[in-house]
């Protein structure tokens, strides 16, 4: 769908994978951003790690590994991780860059004492990303704007409808996105997920230790794309 393609292109433009670099993809899904990183680096990354809570994406990474040129071998790997509990490494200065596509906003934490959802897991994840990045490394990620209009994303996608080979399947996916997006937005209103204003995200990144924070709109103007640097 066009909005997702726009976001992928905009995110790829802001990534700077250098040969020999070590990169991390948070909430990697089937690995589209990993593919973009490998391609943009000319297949010269030393390490590319995709983290996702869905263990079945290991199969997608197996297929991805076979399709990339040059073949990444063990340089590309998948780890099933729920980053709501933080990152699985204790060390510091491990990666030359990190990327995430509409994923870190779903780091969730619930306080039994306060009987409410909190931003604790999200804030800790930002601190963890800062910790595992090397000085000078960039963190490029996207998050939905407050109260995202999934209808607008769907309307934006309709321009691709006439060129779709399976039009009924296309409409089914469109309805599924709109329906699921509505549920996500309702949960975000409860504080479970984090569709935050840009100034709030900037403040949280600064509190985590990042500098040179900048952002732009993408995804049919329904998502912020952020770029920040560890100094």
C-alpha distance (Angstrom), angle and dihedral (degrees) to the residues before:
residue distance angle dihedral
X1 . . .
X2 3.82 . .
X3 3.82 96.8 .
X4 3.80 91.9 55.0
X5 3.80 91.3 45.1
X6 3.80 89.6 51.4
X7 3.79 91.6 50.7
X8 3.81 92.0 47.5
X9 3.80 91.0 50.9
X10 3.81 93.9 46.0
X11 3.81 92.2 47.7
X12 3.80 92.1 48.0
X13 3.80 90.1 51.2
X14 3.81 90.7 57.7
X15 3.82 95.9 46.5
X16 3.81 117.5 95.9
X17 3.82 108.2 -168.6
X18 3.80 109.8 176.3
X19 3.82 124.3 -161.6
X20 3.78 111.1 -85.0
X21 3.81 93.1 22.2
X22 3.79 128.8 140.6
X23 3.82 114.6 -135.8
X24 3.78 137.0 -174.7
X25 3.83 127.6 -152.6
X26 3.82 113.9 -161.3
X27 3.79 114.9 -154.1
X28 3.78 90.0 5.2
X29 3.82 98.3 176.2
X30 3.79 109.1 -175.4
X31 3.82 91.6 -14.1
X32 3.80 108.0 -98.9
X33 3.79 93.5 144.4
X34 3.81 89.7 44.8
X35 3.79 88.1 55.0
X36 3.80 90.0 49.8
X37 3.81 91.9 49.1
X38 3.80 93.0 48.9
X39 3.79 92.2 47.4
X40 3.80 95.4 45.5
X41 3.81 91.1 49.8
X42 3.79 90.0 52.3
X43 3.80 88.9 -116.6
X44 3.79 90.7 -64.6
X45 3.81 102.4 119.9
X46 3.80 116.4 125.8
X47 3.80 93.1 -149.2
X48 3.81 137.1 6.7
X49 3.81 118.4 -177.4
X50 3.80 124.5 -171.6
X51 3.81 118.6 -162.1
X52 3.80 122.9 -165.5
X53 3.79 136.6 154.5
X54 3.83 91.0 -134.1
X55 3.82 106.1 84.6
X56 3.82 92.4 -165.7
X57 3.81 88.9 72.6
X58 3.80 86.3 78.8
X59 3.80 85.4 81.0
X60 3.80 90.9 53.2
X61 3.80 89.7 51.7
X62 3.79 90.8 51.0
X63 3.81 88.8 56.6
X64 3.81 91.3 43.1
X65 3.79 91.0 52.6
X66 3.81 90.0 55.0
X67 3.81 93.9 48.9
X68 3.81 101.0 49.5
X69 3.78 124.4 98.5
X70 2.95 120.9 -114.8
X71 3.82 92.7 26.3
X72 3.83 109.2 -108.4
X73 3.79 96.7 -152.9
X74 3.80 110.9 -178.8
X75 3.80 91.3 -11.4
X76 3.81 88.4 84.8
X77 3.78 116.1 57.4
X78 3.78 140.0 161.8
X79 3.81 127.3 -140.0
X80 3.80 125.0 -170.7
X81 3.80 102.8 -133.9
X82 3.79 134.0 156.4
X83 3.78 99.3 -144.4
X84 3.80 90.4 -166.8
X85 3.82 81.8 85.7
X86 3.82 92.1 49.1
X87 3.80 132.8 -102.0
X88 3.82 119.8 -45.5
X89 3.82 96.8 -123.8
X90 3.80 127.7 85.4
X91 3.79 96.6 -165.9
X92 3.80 133.3 87.9
X93 3.82 135.8 -127.5
X94 3.81 95.0 24.2
X95 3.82 103.9 136.7
X96 3.80 136.9 49.2
X97 3.78 92.4 -150.2
X98 3.79 145.2 -5.4
X99 3.78 132.2 -150.5
X100 3.79 135.4 -174.7
X101 3.79 133.5 -179.6
X102 3.84 116.6 -150.0
X103 3.80 90.2 -41.5
X104 3.81 117.1 100.3
X105 3.81 90.1 63.4
X106 3.81 86.7 74.0
X107 3.81 95.7 62.0
X108 3.79 97.5 123.0
X109 3.79 135.0 -165.8
X110 3.78 130.8 174.3
X111 3.80 124.4 -158.9
X112 3.79 111.4 -143.8
X113 3.79 89.7 -170.7
X114 3.80 93.0 54.8
X115 3.82 95.3 30.8
X116 3.79 92.8 -134.0
X117 3.80 144.1 95.1
X118 3.80 114.9 -95.4
X119 3.82 138.7 -168.1
X120 3.82 91.9 -123.2
X121 3.82 95.2 110.3
X122 3.80 92.2 45.3
X123 3.81 92.5 48.7
X124 3.81 91.5 46.9
X125 3.79 91.0 49.8
X126 3.80 90.7 55.6
X127 3.80 89.5 51.0
X128 3.81 90.6 47.9
X129 3.79 92.5 50.9
X130 3.81 89.7 50.3
X131 3.82 90.1 49.6
X132 3.81 96.5 52.0
X133 3.81 94.6 44.8
X134 3.79 121.0 91.2
X135 3.82 119.8 -121.5
X136 3.81 108.8 -80.1
X137 3.82 93.0 22.3
X138 3.79 121.1 135.3
X139 3.77 130.6 -131.0
X140 3.82 112.2 -154.0
X141 3.80 116.8 -176.0
X142 3.80 144.0 147.5
X143 3.81 131.5 -136.1
X144 3.78 131.3 178.9
X145 3.78 118.2 -103.0
X146 3.82 118.6 -113.1
X147 3.81 110.4 -75.4
X148 3.84 95.3 3.5
X149 3.78 115.7 -154.2
X150 3.79 105.9 -127.3
X151 3.78 87.4 -179.9
X152 3.80 88.5 62.5
X153 3.80 90.4 49.9
X154 3.81 88.3 50.9
X155 3.79 93.5 47.3
X156 3.78 89.0 49.9
X157 3.81 88.0 53.7
X158 3.79 94.0 53.8
X159 3.77 91.3 80.3
X160 3.81 86.3 69.9
X161 3.79 93.1 49.3
X162 3.80 97.5 88.7
X163 3.80 92.8 51.9
X164 3.81 93.5 47.4
X165 3.80 113.1 112.4
X166 3.82 93.4 -150.1
X167 3.77 104.1 40.4
X168 3.80 96.8 175.5
X169 3.80 90.4 49.8
X170 3.80 88.8 48.6
X171 3.81 91.5 52.9
X172 3.80 90.2 46.8
X173 3.79 91.0 54.5
X174 3.79 89.9 46.6
X175 3.79 91.5 53.5
X176 3.79 91.4 45.4
X177 3.81 91.5 52.4
X178 3.82 91.8 48.6
X179 3.81 93.0 47.2
X180 3.80 95.7 45.3
X181 3.80 90.9 42.6
X182 3.78 89.5 56.1
X183 3.80 90.6 54.6
X184 3.81 91.5 48.2
X185 3.79 91.1 51.5
X186 3.80 92.1 50.2
X187 3.80 90.6 51.4
X188 3.80 90.2 47.7
X189 3.80 89.2 56.0
X190 3.81 87.6 57.8
X191 3.81 89.7 54.0
X192 3.80 95.0 -110.5
X193 3.80 93.2 115.7
X194 3.78 126.9 31.6
X195 3.79 119.0 -122.8
X196 3.79 94.1 162.1
X197 3.82 136.0 177.2
X198 3.80 114.8 -99.9
X199 3.81 92.6 -113.9
X200 3.82 90.6 54.6
X201 3.80 91.8 50.7
X202 3.80 90.2 48.0
X203 3.80 90.9 51.4
X204 3.81 91.8 49.4
X205 3.80 92.1 49.3
X206 3.80 90.4 49.8
X207 3.81 90.8 48.8
X208 3.82 89.1 51.9
X209 3.81 89.8 55.1
X210 3.81 103.3 -98.0
X211 3.80 123.3 137.6
X212 3.81 136.7 -169.9
X213 3.80 90.8 42.8
X214 3.80 115.4 -176.1
X215 3.77 135.2 163.5
X216 3.79 144.6 -174.8
X217 3.78 137.4 -175.0
X218 3.80 123.3 -99.2
X219 3.82 139.0 149.3
X220 3.83 94.6 69.8
X221 3.83 86.1 -45.0
X222 3.80 90.4 -62.4
X223 3.80 97.2 109.7
X224 3.78 138.3 48.3
X225 3.80 118.5 -132.7
X226 3.81 110.8 -152.1
X227 3.77 132.9 -166.6
X228 3.81 122.4 -171.1
X229 3.81 135.8 166.6
X230 3.78 133.7 -138.7
X231 3.79 110.6 -134.0
